[in-house]
Amino acid sequence: MPLLNKVFNFDKNMYNVLEVNKTSYESCNEQDFIKNITKGGRDVYQLLEPRPYYFLSGRGFCWGGMKLAIMVQNPASIIAPAPAKNRSPTKNSDRRITLLLALVLVMALTWGSFM
């Protein structure tokens, strides 16, 4: 499985990034966080295993929408769309990796729009 990273860019004096469980994510509860990944404001978090990941910004910013859920799946569990008839087919594994990276990029752009 390829290594995936999530990069969070933010002002560490104003915001923080906390990994939380699904219940805390849904209720914006920052009290029972799993891990505080805030270090310097350009923090990289490795998504090492296939599972859902939930992040939020504490200090009340979660209520403004500063939260992110990412589902990491094994490449073998992703069903790639069938190639168009007039296009040359590529390897399924390439498509799966591209889909995963596109998902991470969309999530990064979404998170960045709140900064």
C-alpha positions in Angstrom: 0.0 0.0 0.0 1.4 3.4 -0.9 2.2 5.7 2.0 -0.3 8.6 2.2 0.3 11.8 4.1 -2.0 14.6 5.1 -0.4 18.0 5.4 -2.1 20.6 7.6 -1.0 24.3 7.2 -2.2 26.7 9.8 -1.2 29.4 12.3 -0.3 27.3 15.4 -0.9 30.2 17.7 -4.5 30.4 16.6 -5.5 26.9 15.5 -4.7 23.3 16.4 -5.3 20.0 14.7 -6.6 17.0 16.7 -7.3 13.5 15.6 -10.6 12.4 17.2 -13.0 9.5 17.0 -16.2 9.6 14.9 -18.4 10.6 17.8 -16.2 13.5 18.8 -15.9 14.5 15.1 -19.7 14.7 14.7 -20.2 16.6 18.0 -17.1 18.8 17.7 -15.9 17.5 21.0 -12.2 18.3 21.4 -11.9 17.0 25.0 -11.3 13.3 24.3 -9.0 13.6 21.3 -6.8 10.7 20.2 -3.8 12.7 19.3 -2.8 16.3 19.1 -0.9 16.6 15.9 -0.2 20.3 16.3 3.6 20.9 16.1 4.6 23.9 14.1 1.8 24.9 11.8 2.9 22.8 8.8 2.3 19.4 10.2 2.4 16.1 8.3 0.3 13.2 9.5 0.9 9.7 8.0 -2.2 7.7 7.2 -0.7 4.3 7.8 -3.6 2.0 7.8 -6.9 1.6 5.9 -9.5 3.1 8.2 -11.5 6.3 8.7 -9.5 9.2 10.1 -11.2 12.2 11.8 -9.6 15.6 12.4 -10.9 18.8 13.8 -9.6 22.2 14.9 -10.3 22.9 18.6 -10.8 26.2 20.3 -14.3 26.4 18.9 -13.3 26.4 15.2 -14.8 23.0 14.5 -18.2 24.6 14.9 -17.3 26.8 11.9 -16.7 23.8 9.8 -12.9 23.3 10.4 -13.0 19.5 10.5 -12.0 16.8 8.1 -12.9 13.1 7.7 -10.8 10.9 5.4 -11.5 7.3 4.6 -8.3 5.4 3.6 -8.9 2.1 1.8 -6.7 -0.6 0.5 -6.1 -0.1 -3.2 -7.5 -3.6 -3.8 -10.8 -2.6 -2.2 -11.4 0.3 -4.6 -13.4 -0.5 -7.7 -12.0 1.5 -10.6 -14.4 2.5 -13.4 -14.2 0.7 -16.7 -12.1 2.4 -19.3 -13.8 4.1 -22.2 -13.7 2.1 -25.4 -11.8 4.7 -27.3 -9.2 5.2 -24.6 -6.2 3.0 -24.0 -6.5 1.1 -20.7 -4.1 1.7 -17.8 -3.2 -0.6 -15.0 -5.9 -0.9 -12.3 -3.4 -0.2 -9.6 -2.4 3.1 -11.2 -6.1 4.1 -11.3 -6.6 3.2 -7.6 -3.6 5.1 -6.5 -4.7 8.1 -8.5 -8.2 7.9 -6.9 -6.6 7.9 -3.5 -4.3 10.8 -4.2 -7.2 12.8 -5.7 -9.2 12.2 -2.6 -6.4 13.4 -0.4 -5.9 16.5 -2.6 -9.6 17.4 -2.4 -9.5 17.0 1.3 -6.4 19.2 1.6 -8.0 21.9 -0.6 -11.1 21.8 1.5 -9.2 22.1 4.8 -7.0 24.8 3.3 -10.1 26.9 2.3 -10.9 27.3 6.0 -7.5 28.8 6.9 
